[in-house]
Amino acid sequence: MRPPPISCVLSIWLAGAAFAAYIVLMFFAVPRAEWDTVQDFGSSDDRAYPMAVHWAGGSLIMLLGPLQLLPSLRKSWPGLHRWNGRFYLLCTLCACFGGFAYIAFNNTRGGWVMSIPFILYGMVFLLAGGLTFMYARIQHWQKHEEWALRLFALGSSSLFYRILVFPLFIHALKPKGITLDQEILWLNICSWLFFPICLATMEVYIHQRKKHVVKKGLYEGDIQEEDEKLLNQ
């Protein structure tokens, strides 16, 4: 199965790099007392530490994920591809459990209406990561690639969420006259939609690629054989 177009992967990597730079400059590069956020993340240890772990893992996910989709990396440096993937899974654990800890200690700005979809997001993210790793271990490369694409979509959906909500935190883009209740309503709506939209989009892509492969006369056994040849090169 072919990965998404390089232009798409590069665009997501650049956006992820910009987000990672924002996290470093606005949080990790300044004292905790200067963390200026709506939820006051730096005000206490039970807010700051879980979010620091969450941000660190999430930022690295944005940088490492697109690299896994580059055919040249997988073909020319398979060892680097494997170790980058393992480190990506470690970052996934950090991002998810950091987020879980923050919710457990503090809840979210939108209350449980927002917390529940974020908990579900973390659980689906961990499931996708576990299945991606499992299929690699048993060398079922077709399934491994499909779940790796889903994992990539879930990782990228975090960026999509921020794109949806950023206008609320940028004065020049914020709608005039919007109330606090309306802000929270929009945040809650986005929290229920952001990762299902990205995951559904990737499912459409996977389905279309499968249809294309079948039209070319390649079936699962042929795909598995071709993937094994590529990995062993």
MODELLER restraints for C-alpha pairs under 7 A, 6 or more apart:
rsr = mdl.restraints
at = mdl.atoms
rsr.add(forms.Gaussian(group=physical.xy_distance, feature=features.Distance(at['CA:1:A'], at['CA:209:A']), mean=6.69, stdev=0.5))
rsr.add(forms.Gaussian(group=physical.xy_distance, feature=features.Distance(at['CA:3:A'], at['CA:69:A']), mean=5.90, stdev=0.5))
rsr.add(forms.Gaussian(group=physical.xy_distance, feature=features.Distance(at['CA:9:A'], at['CA:66:A']), mean=5.66, stdev=0.5))
rsr.add(forms.Gaussian(group=physical.xy_distance, feature=features.Distance(at['CA:13:A'], at['CA:62:A']), mean=6.57, stdev=0.5))
rsr.add(forms.Gaussian(group=physical.xy_distance, feature=features.Distance(at['CA:13:A'], at['CA:63:A']), mean=6.07, stdev=0.5))
rsr.add(forms.Gaussian(group=physical.xy_distance, feature=features.Distance(at['CA:13:A'], at['CA:66:A']), mean=5.93, stdev=0.5))
rsr.add(forms.Gaussian(group=physical.xy_distance, feature=features.Distance(at['CA:16:A'], at['CA:62:A']), mean=4.70, stdev=0.5))
rsr.add(forms.Gaussian(group=physical.xy_distance, feature=features.Distance(at['CA:16:A'], at['CA:63:A']), mean=6.09, stdev=0.5))
rsr.add(forms.Gaussian(group=physical.xy_distance, feature=features.Distance(at['CA:16:A'], at['CA:159:A']), mean=6.95, stdev=0.5))
rsr.add(forms.Gaussian(group=physical.xy_distance, feature=features.Distance(at['CA:17:A'], at['CA:62:A']), mean=6.81, stdev=0.5))
rsr.add(forms.Gaussian(group=physical.xy_distance, feature=features.Distance(at['CA:17:A'], at['CA:63:A']), mean=6.07, stdev=0.5))
rsr.add(forms.Gaussian(group=physical.xy_distance, feature=features.Distance(at['CA:20:A'], at['CA:59:A']), mean=4.77, stdev=0.5))
rsr.add(forms.Gaussian(group=physical.xy_distance, feature=features.Distance(at['CA:26:A'], at['CA:35:A']), mean=6.97, stdev=0.5))
rsr.add(forms.Gaussian(group=physical.xy_distance, feature=features.Distance(at['CA:27:A'], at['CA:35:A']), mean=5.89, stdev=0.5))
rsr.add(forms.Gaussian(group=physical.xy_distance, feature=features.Distance(at['CA:32:A'], at['CA:42:A']), mean=5.16, stdev=0.5))
rsr.add(forms.Gaussian(group=physical.xy_distance, feature=features.Distance(at['CA:33:A'], at['CA:42:A']), mean=5.91, stdev=0.5))
rsr.add(forms.Gaussian(group=physical.xy_distance, feature=features.Distance(at['CA:33:A'], at['CA:43:A']), mean=6.97, stdev=0.5))
rsr.add(forms.Gaussian(group=physical.xy_distance, feature=features.Distance(at['CA:35:A'], at['CA:41:A']), mean=6.82, stdev=0.5))
rsr.add(forms.Gaussian(group=physical.xy_distance, feature=features.Distance(at['CA:35:A'], at['CA:42:A']), mean=5.56, stdev=0.5))
rsr.add(forms.Gaussian(group=physical.xy_distance, feature=features.Distance(at['CA:39:A'], at['CA:109:A']), mean=6.86, stdev=0.5))
rsr.add(forms.Gaussian(group=physical.xy_distance, feature=features.Distance(at['CA:41:A'], at['CA:47:A']), mean=5.23, stdev=0.5))
rsr.add(forms.Gaussian(group=physical.xy_distance, feature=features.Distance(at['CA:41:A'], at['CA:48:A']), mean=5.35, stdev=0.5))
rsr.add(forms.Gaussian(group=physical.xy_distance, feature=features.Distance(at['CA:42:A'], at['CA:48:A']), mean=4.93, stdev=0.5))
rsr.add(forms.Gaussian(group=physical.xy_distance, feature=features.Distance(at['CA:46:A'], at['CA:102:A']), mean=7.00, stdev=0.5))
rsr.add(forms.Gaussian(group=physical.xy_distance, feature=features.Distance(at['CA:46:A'], at['CA:105:A']), mean=6.39, stdev=0.5))
rsr.add(forms.Gaussian(group=physical.xy_distance, feature=features.Distance(at['CA:47:A'], at['CA:102:A']), mean=6.16, stdev=0.5))
rsr.add(forms.Gaussian(group=physical.xy_distance, feature=features.Distance(at['CA:50:A'], at['CA:98:A']), mean=4.52, stdev=0.5))
rsr.add(forms.Gaussian(group=physical.xy_distance, feature=features.Distance(at['CA:50:A'], at['CA:99:A']), mean=6.50, stdev=0.5))
rsr.add(forms.Gaussian(group=physical.xy_distance, feature=features.Distance(at['CA:50:A'], at['CA:101:A']), mean=5.87, stdev=0.5))
rsr.add(forms.Gaussian(group=physical.xy_distance, feature=features.Distance(at['CA:50:A'], at['CA:102:A']), mean=5.33, stdev=0.5))
rsr.add(forms.Gaussian(group=physical.xy_distance, feature=features.Distance(at['CA:51:A'], at['CA:98:A']), mean=6.09, stdev=0.5))
rsr.add(forms.Gaussian(group=physical.xy_distance, feature=features.Distance(at['CA:51:A'], at['CA:99:A']), mean=6.69, stdev=0.5))
rsr.add(forms.Gaussian(group=physical.xy_distance, feature=features.Distance(at['CA:51:A'], at['CA:102:A']), mean=6.56, stdev=0.5))
rsr.add(forms.Gaussian(group=physical.xy_distance, feature=features.Distance(at['CA:53:A'], at['CA:94:A']), mean=5.90, stdev=0.5))
rsr.add(forms.Gaussian(group=physical.xy_distance, feature=features.Distance(at['CA:53:A'], at['CA:95:A']), mean=6.39, stdev=0.5))
rsr.add(forms.Gaussian(group=physical.xy_distance, feature=features.Distance(at['CA:53:A'], at['CA:98:A']), mean=5.32, stdev=0.5))
rsr.add(forms.Gaussian(group=physical.xy_distance, feature=features.Distance(at['CA:54:A'], at['CA:94:A']), mean=5.91, stdev=0.5))
rsr.add(forms.Gaussian(group=physical.xy_distance, feature=features.Distance(at['CA:54:A'], at['CA:95:A']), mean=3.99, stdev=0.5))
rsr.add(forms.Gaussian(group=physical.xy_distance, feature=features.Distance(at['CA:54:A'], at['CA:96:A']), mean=6.74, stdev=0.5))
rsr.add(forms.Gaussian(group=physical.xy_distance, feature=features.Distance(at['CA:54:A'], at['CA:98:A']), mean=4.50, stdev=0.5))
rsr.add(forms.Gaussian(group=physical.xy_distance, feature=features.Distance(at['CA:54:A'], at['CA:99:A']), mean=5.65, stdev=0.5))
rsr.add(forms.Gaussian(group=physical.xy_distance, feature=features.Distance(at['CA:55:A'], at['CA:95:A']), mean=6.66, stdev=0.5))
rsr.add(forms.Gaussian(group=physical.xy_distance, feature=features.Distance(at['CA:57:A'], at['CA:91:A']), mean=4.35, stdev=0.5))
rsr.add(forms.Gaussian(group=physical.xy_distance, feature=features.Distance(at['CA:57:A'], at['CA:92:A']), mean=6.23, stdev=0.5))
rsr.add(forms.Gaussian(group=physical.xy_distance, feature=features.Distance(at['CA:57:A'], at['CA:94:A']), mean=5.16, stdev=0.5))
rsr.add(forms.Gaussian(group=physical.xy_distance, feature=features.Distance(at['CA:57:A'], at['CA:95:A']), mean=4.54, stdev=0.5))
rsr.add(forms.Gaussian(group=physical.xy_distance, feature=features.Distance(at['CA:58:A'], at['CA:91:A']), mean=6.88, stdev=0.5))
rsr.add(forms.Gaussian(group=physical.xy_distance, feature=features.Distance(at['CA:58:A'], at['CA:95:A']), mean=5.32, stdev=0.5))
rsr.add(forms.Gaussian(group=physical.xy_distance, feature=features.Distance(at['CA:60:A'], at['CA:91:A']), mean=6.65, stdev=0.5))
rsr.add(forms.Gaussian(group=physical.xy_distance, feature=features.Distance(at['CA:61:A'], at['CA:88:A']), mean=6.04, stdev=0.5))
rsr.add(forms.Gaussian(group=physical.xy_distance, feature=features.Distance(at['CA:61:A'], at['CA:91:A']), mean=6.28, stdev=0.5))
rsr.add(forms.Gaussian(group=physical.xy_distance, feature=features.Distance(at['CA:61:A'], at['CA:92:A']), mean=6.96, stdev=0.5))
rsr.add(forms.Gaussian(group=physical.xy_distance, feature=features.Distance(at['CA:61:A'], at['CA:155:A']), mean=6.48, stdev=0.5))
rsr.add(forms.Gaussian(group=physical.xy_distance, feature=features.Distance(at['CA:62:A'], at['CA:155:A']), mean=6.83, stdev=0.5))
rsr.add(forms.Gaussian(group=physical.xy_distance, feature=features.Distance(at['CA:62:A'], at['CA:156:A']), mean=6.81, stdev=0.5))
rsr.add(forms.Gaussian(group=physical.xy_distance, feature=features.Distance(at['CA:64:A'], at['CA:84:A']), mean=6.97, stdev=0.5))
rsr.add(forms.Gaussian(group=physical.xy_distance, feature=features.Distance(at['CA:64:A'], at['CA:88:A']), mean=6.37, stdev=0.5))
rsr.add(forms.Gaussian(group=physical.xy_distance, feature=features.Distance(at['CA:65:A'], at['CA:88:A']), mean=6.94, stdev=0.5))
rsr.add(forms.Gaussian(group=physical.xy_distance, feature=features.Distance(at['CA:65:A'], at['CA:152:A']), mean=6.03, stdev=0.5))
rsr.add(forms.Gaussian(group=physical.xy_distance, feature=features.Distance(at['CA:68:A'], at['CA:81:A']), mean=6.28, stdev=0.5))
rsr.add(forms.Gaussian(group=physical.xy_distance, feature=features.Distance(at['CA:68:A'], at['CA:85:A']), mean=6.87, stdev=0.5))
rsr.add(forms.Gaussian(group=physical.xy_distance, feature=features.Distance(at['CA:73:A'], at['CA:81:A']), mean=6.33, stdev=0.5))
rsr.add(forms.Gaussian(group=physical.xy_distance, feature=features.Distance(at['CA:74:A'], at['CA:81:A']), mean=5.47, stdev=0.5))
rsr.add(forms.Gaussian(group=physical.xy_distance, feature=features.Distance(at['CA:75:A'], at['CA:230:A']), mean=6.44, stdev=0.5))
rsr.add(forms.Gaussian(group=physical.xy_distance, feature=features.Distance(at['CA:75:A'], at['CA:231:A']), mean=6.71, stdev=0.5))
rsr.add(forms.Gaussian(group=physical.xy_distance, feature=features.Distance(at['CA:75:A'], at['CA:233:A']), mean=6.96, stdev=0.5))
rsr.add(forms.Gaussian(group=physical.xy_distance, feature=features.Distance(at['CA:78:A'], at['CA:231:A']), mean=6.90, stdev=0.5))
rsr.add(forms.Gaussian(group=physical.xy_distance, feature=features.Distance(at['CA:89:A'], at['CA:129:A']), mean=6.27, stdev=0.5))
rsr.add(forms.Gaussian(group=physical.xy_distance, feature=features.Distance(at['CA:96:A'], at['CA:122:A']), mean=5.18, stdev=0.5))
rsr.add(forms.Gaussian(group=physical.xy_distance, feature=features.Distance(at['CA:100:A'], at['CA:119:A']), mean=6.69, stdev=0.5))
rsr.add(forms.Gaussian(group=physical.xy_distance, feature=features.Distance(at['CA:103:A'], at['CA:115:A']), mean=6.69, stdev=0.5))
rsr.add(forms.Gaussian(group=physical.xy_distance, feature=features.Distance(at['CA:107:A'], at['CA:115:A']), mean=6.48, stdev=0.5))
rsr.add(forms.Gaussian(group=physical.xy_distance, feature=features.Distance(at['CA:108:A'], at['CA:114:A']), mean=6.51, stdev=0.5))
rsr.add(forms.Gaussian(group=physical.xy_distance, feature=features.Distance(at['CA:108:A'], at['CA:115:A']), mean=5.82, stdev=0.5))
rsr.add(forms.Gaussian(group=physical.xy_distance, feature=features.Distance(at['CA:110:A'], at['CA:184:A']), mean=5.68, stdev=0.5))
rsr.add(forms.Gaussian(group=physical.xy_distance, feature=features.Distance(at['CA:110:A'], at['CA:188:A']), mean=6.15, stdev=0.5))
rsr.add(forms.Gaussian(group=physical.xy_distance, feature=features.Distance(at['CA:113:A'], at['CA:188:A']), mean=6.44, stdev=0.5))
rsr.add(forms.Gaussian(group=physical.xy_distance, feature=features.Distance(at['CA:114:A'], at['CA:188:A']), mean=5.12, stdev=0.5))
rsr.add(forms.Gaussian(group=physical.xy_distance, feature=features.Distance(at['CA:114:A'], at['CA:191:A']), mean=5.98, stdev=0.5))
rsr.add(forms.Gaussian(group=physical.xy_distance, feature=features.Distance(at['CA:117:A'], at['CA:191:A']), mean=6.08, stdev=0.5))
rsr.add(forms.Gaussian(group=physical.xy_distance, feature=features.Distance(at['CA:117:A'], at['CA:192:A']), mean=5.55, stdev=0.5))
rsr.add(forms.Gaussian(group=physical.xy_distance, feature=features.Distance(at['CA:118:A'], at['CA:191:A']), mean=6.76, stdev=0.5))
rsr.add(forms.Gaussian(group=physical.xy_distance, feature=features.Distance(at['CA:121:A'], at['CA:195:A']), mean=6.93, stdev=0.5))
rsr.add(forms.Gaussian(group=physical.xy_distance, feature=features.Distance(at['CA:125:A'], at['CA:151:A']), mean=6.62, stdev=0.5))
rsr.add(forms.Gaussian(group=physical.xy_distance, feature=features.Distance(at['CA:125:A'], at['CA:154:A']), mean=6.30, stdev=0.5))
rsr.add(forms.Gaussian(group=physical.xy_distance, feature=features.Distance(at['CA:128:A'], at['CA:147:A']), mean=6.11, stdev=0.5))
rsr.add(forms.Gaussian(group=physical.xy_distance, feature=features.Distance(at['CA:128:A'], at['CA:150:A']), mean=6.80, stdev=0.5))
rsr.add(forms.Gaussian(group=physical.xy_distance, feature=features.Distance(at['CA:128:A'], at['CA:151:A']), mean=5.49, stdev=0.5))
rsr.add(forms.Gaussian(group=physical.xy_distance, feature=features.Distance(at['CA:129:A'], at['CA:151:A']), mean=6.18, stdev=0.5))
rsr.add(forms.Gaussian(group=physical.xy_distance, feature=features.Distance(at['CA:131:A'], at['CA:147:A']), mean=6.62, stdev=0.5))
rsr.add(forms.Gaussian(group=physical.xy_distance, feature=features.Distance(at['CA:132:A'], at['CA:144:A']), mean=5.09, stdev=0.5))
rsr.add(forms.Gaussian(group=physical.xy_distance, feature=features.Distance(at['CA:132:A'], at['CA:147:A']), mean=5.11, stdev=0.5))
rsr.add(forms.Gaussian(group=physical.xy_distance, feature=features.Distance(at['CA:132:A'], at['CA:148:A']), mean=5.46, stdev=0.5))
rsr.add(forms.Gaussian(group=physical.xy_distance, feature=features.Distance(at['CA:135:A'], at['CA:141:A']), mean=6.77, stdev=0.5))
rsr.add(forms.Gaussian(group=physical.xy_distance, feature=features.Distance(at['CA:135:A'], at['CA:143:A']), mean=6.25, stdev=0.5))
rsr.add(forms.Gaussian(group=physical.xy_distance, feature=features.Distance(at['CA:135:A'], at['CA:144:A']), mean=4.86, stdev=0.5))
rsr.add(forms.Gaussian(group=physical.xy_distance, feature=features.Distance(at['CA:136:A'], at['CA:144:A']), mean=5.56, stdev=0.5))
rsr.add(forms.Gaussian(group=physical.xy_distance, feature=features.Distance(at['CA:141:A'], at['CA:224:A']), mean=6.13, stdev=0.5))
rsr.add(forms.Gaussian(group=physical.xy_distance, feature=features.Distance(at['CA:141:A'], at['CA:227:A']), mean=6.07, stdev=0.5))
rsr.add(forms.Gaussian(group=physical.xy_distance, feature=features.Distance(at['CA:142:A'], at['CA:223:A']), mean=6.78, stdev=0.5))
rsr.add(forms.Gaussian(group=physical.xy_distance, feature=features.Distance(at['CA:142:A'], at['CA:224:A']), mean=5.93, stdev=0.5))
rsr.add(forms.Gaussian(group=physical.xy_distance, feature=features.Distance(at['CA:146:A'], at['CA:206:A']), mean=6.99, stdev=0.5))
rsr.add(forms.Gaussian(group=physical.xy_distance, feature=features.Distance(at['CA:150:A'], at['CA:199:A']), mean=6.39, stdev=0.5))
rsr.add(forms.Gaussian(group=physical.xy_distance, feature=features.Distance(at['CA:150:A'], at['CA:202:A']), mean=6.41, stdev=0.5))
rsr.add(forms.Gaussian(group=physical.xy_distance, feature=features.Distance(at['CA:153:A'], at['CA:198:A']), mean=5.73, stdev=0.5))
rsr.add(forms.Gaussian(group=physical.xy_distance, feature=features.Distance(at['CA:153:A'], at['CA:199:A']), mean=5.74, stdev=0.5))
rsr.add(forms.Gaussian(group=physical.xy_distance, feature=features.Distance(at['CA:153:A'], at['CA:202:A']), mean=6.38, stdev=0.5))
rsr.add(forms.Gaussian(group=physical.xy_distance, feature=features.Distance(at['CA:154:A'], at['CA:195:A']), mean=6.18, stdev=0.5))
rsr.add(forms.Gaussian(group=physical.xy_distance, feature=features.Distance(at['CA:154:A'], at['CA:198:A']), mean=6.75, stdev=0.5))
rsr.add(forms.Gaussian(group=physical.xy_distance, feature=features.Distance(at['CA:154:A'], at['CA:199:A']), mean=6.36, stdev=0.5))
rsr.add(forms.Gaussian(group=physical.xy_distance, feature=features.Distance(at['CA:157:A'], at['CA:194:A']), mean=6.12, stdev=0.5))
rsr.add(forms.Gaussian(group=physical.xy_distance, feature=features.Distance(at['CA:157:A'], at['CA:195:A']), mean=5.19, stdev=0.5))
rsr.add(forms.Gaussian(group=physical.xy_distance, feature=features.Distance(at['CA:157:A'], at['CA:198:A']), mean=5.73, stdev=0.5))
rsr.add(forms.Gaussian(group=physical.xy_distance, feature=features.Distance(at['CA:160:A'], at['CA:194:A']), mean=6.52, stdev=0.5))
rsr.add(forms.Gaussian(group=physical.xy_distance, feature=features.Distance(at['CA:161:A'], at['CA:190:A']), mean=6.67, stdev=0.5))
rsr.add(forms.Gaussian(group=physical.xy_distance, feature=features.Distance(at['CA:161:A'], at['CA:194:A']), mean=5.42, stdev=0.5))
rsr.add(forms.Gaussian(group=physical.xy_distance, feature=features.Distance(at['CA:164:A'], at['CA:190:A']), mean=6.98, stdev=0.5))
rsr.add(forms.Gaussian(group=physical.xy_distance, feature=features.Distance(at['CA:165:A'], at['CA:187:A']), mean=6.66, stdev=0.5))
rsr.add(forms.Gaussian(group=physical.xy_distance, feature=features.Distance(at['CA:167:A'], at['CA:173:A']), mean=4.96, stdev=0.5))
rsr.add(forms.Gaussian(group=physical.xy_distance, feature=features.Distance(at['CA:167:A'], at['CA:174:A']), mean=5.12, stdev=0.5))
rsr.add(forms.Gaussian(group=physical.xy_distance, feature=features.Distance(at['CA:168:A'], at['CA:174:A']), mean=5.01, stdev=0.5))
